[in-house]
Amino acid sequence: MPDRKFTLIRSRSLNRTSTFRFTIARIIITGSVPALAIAAITASGGRTGGAPAQPARTAVARTAQAPVARASGGTSATLLTTQAQSATRRHRLGWKKEIAWKMMFNRFPWRPKYQFRYLNRLWERESGWRIRAANPYSGAYGIPQAVPGSKMASAGPRWWSSARTQIRWGMRYIRSRYGSPRRALAHSNATGWY
């Protein structure tokens, strides 16, 4: 059958997980109806069914678009679902940590996304974020473990029972002495105090 020509062109798929796929980009057919049937079967990946034979160009267009539509539809649906879930989910830090996060964002030159983790580790170790945490040996008091605790009166009222006052004082202390919570934690790791 020398009058029939099939040209297959290899192209690389944009799908990240797949390797090379062979896609029929162009089929040049000169001949009779059996050639169209063979082209349709070849374009559909070898599937035969009750579907009537269609021109080869239409079959190629559907075959080339189907994997892209399925991949992008599934990925975008999953992405939208994930974004919707993350938008409704909030960080549940606890009210004292929420105060510290907002204060760090609004009043101090630190980005909470990067610096809060160091502050959290530091104060978890020092007081466990307890307002009335007291060290009987050193006299340290409160969330930031100020020595003596009465120093925190410079940051606001009721230093002995106000988490906001204690957090404000602790962050001012860290800023003036170390510059950032990361440096304060590094000093604490090296010496056992900050």
C-alpha positions in Angstrom: 0.0 0.0 0.0 2.4 2.6 -1.1 -0.2 5.4 -1.5 -0.8 5.6 2.3 1.6 7.7 4.4 1.6 8.0 8.2 3.8 10.5 9.9 4.3 10.1 13.6 6.0 12.9 15.5 7.4 12.3 19.0 6.7 15.2 21.4 7.4 15.6 25.1 4.4 15.9 27.5 4.3 18.8 29.9 3.1 16.5 32.7 5.9 16.3 35.4 5.3 12.7 36.4 5.3 11.1 33.0 8.1 10.3 30.7 8.0 10.6 27.0 4.6 10.1 25.4 4.0 9.6 21.8 1.3 11.8 20.5 0.1 11.8 17.0 0.5 15.4 15.9 -0.2 15.0 12.2 -1.6 12.2 10.2 -1.5 12.5 6.5 -3.8 10.0 4.9 -4.4 9.5 1.3 -6.6 6.5 0.7 -9.8 4.8 1.5 -12.0 4.2 4.5 -9.9 1.4 6.1 -7.0 3.9 6.4 -9.3 6.3 8.3 -10.3 3.4 10.7 -6.7 2.5 11.3 -5.8 6.1 11.9 -8.7 6.5 14.4 -7.6 3.3 16.3 -4.0 4.5 16.4 -5.0 8.0 17.6 -7.2 6.6 20.4 -4.4 4.6 21.8 -5.5 1.2 20.4 -9.0 1.3 22.0 -11.7 0.0 19.9 -15.3 0.3 20.8 -18.7 1.0 19.4 -17.9 4.6 18.5 -18.1 5.3 14.9 -15.0 6.1 13.0 -14.3 9.8 12.8 -11.8 11.8 10.7 -8.3 11.4 11.9 -7.7 15.1 12.7 -10.6 15.1 15.2 -9.4 12.0 16.9 -5.9 13.4 17.2 -7.2 16.7 18.7 -9.2 14.8 21.3 -6.4 12.5 22.2 -3.9 15.4 22.6 -6.3 17.4 24.8 -7.7 14.7 27.0 -4.7 14.1 29.2 -4.1 17.8 29.7 -7.7 18.4 30.6 -7.7 15.5 33.1 -4.4 16.5 34.6 -5.1 20.2 35.0 -8.7 19.6 36.2 -7.6 17.2 38.9 -4.7 19.3 40.0 -6.7 22.5 40.1 -9.5 20.9 42.0 -7.1 19.5 44.5 -5.3 22.8 44.8 -8.6 24.7 45.3 -9.7 22.2 48.0 -6.4 22.6 49.8 -6.5 26.4 49.6 -10.1 26.4 50.9 -9.1 24.2 53.8 -6.1 26.2 54.7 -8.0 29.5 54.5 -10.6 28.2 57.0 -7.9 26.6 59.3 -6.3 29.1 61.7 -3.2 28.8 63.8 -4.2 27.9 67.3 -1.4 29.1 69.4 -3.1 29.9 72.6 -4.1 33.4 73.7 -0.7 34.4 75.2 1.2 33.3 72.1 -1.4 35.1 69.9 -0.6 38.3 71.9 3.1 37.8 71.3 2.6 37.1 67.5 0.5 40.2 67.0 2.8 42.4 69.1 5.8 41.1 67.2 4.1 41.9 63.9 2.8 45.4 64.9 5.4 46.9 67.3 8.7 45.2 66.7 11.0 45.0 63.7 10.8 41.2 63.4 8.8 39.1 61.0 6.8 36.6 63.1 6.9 34.0 60.4 10.6 33.7 61.0 11.3 35.0 64.5 8.3 33.7 66.5 9.6 30.1 66.5 12.8 31.2 68.4 10.8 33.3 70.9 8.5 30.3 71.5 11.4 27.9 72.1 13.0 30.4 74.4 10.0 31.1 76.6 8.8 27.5 76.6 12.2 26.7 78.2 12.2 29.6 80.6 8.6 29.6 81.9 6.4 27.4 79.7 4.5 30.7 78.9 3.1 30.7 82.5 2.3 34.2 83.8 3.1 33.4 87.4 6.2 31.3 86.8 8.7 32.0 89.6 12.2 30.8 90.1 12.9 30.5 93.8 16.7 30.5 93.3 17.2 33.5 91.1 14.0 35.4 91.8 13.0 35.4 88.1 9.3 35.9 87.5 6.8 35.8 84.7 6.8 34.7 81.0 10.2 36.3 80.2 11.6 35.4 83.6 12.6 39.0 84.5 15.0 39.4 87.5 13.5 40.9 89.6 10.0 40.7 88.3 9.2 44.3 89.3 11.3 45.5 86.4 8.3 44.7 84.1 6.3 47.6 85.6 8.0 49.8 83.1 6.1 48.0 80.3 2.5 48.5 81.7 0.2 47.9 84.6 -0.2 44.8 86.7 3.2 43.3 85.8 2.5 40.3 88.1 -0.7 39.1 86.4 -0.8 40.7 82.9 0.5 38.6 80.0 0.5 41.6 77.7 2.7 43.6 80.0 5.1 40.7 80.5 5.4 39.9 76.8 5.9 43.6 75.9 8.7 43.9 78.5 10.3 40.6 77.3 10.3 41.7 73.7 11.8 45.1 74.6 14.5 43.4 76.6 15.3 41.0 73.7 15.4 43.9 71.2 17.7 46.1 73.3 20.1 43.3 74.4 20.2 40.8 71.5 18.4 42.4 68.6 16.2 39.4 67.7 14.7 36.3 69.3 17.0 34.1 67.2 20.1 35.7 68.8 18.6 35.5 72.3 17.9 31.8 71.8 21.4 31.2 70.5 22.8 33.0 73.6 20.5 30.9 75.9 21.6 27.7 74.2 25.3 28.6 74.7 25.1 29.9 78.3 21.9 28.6 79.8 20.4 32.1 80.4 19.6 35.2 78.4 
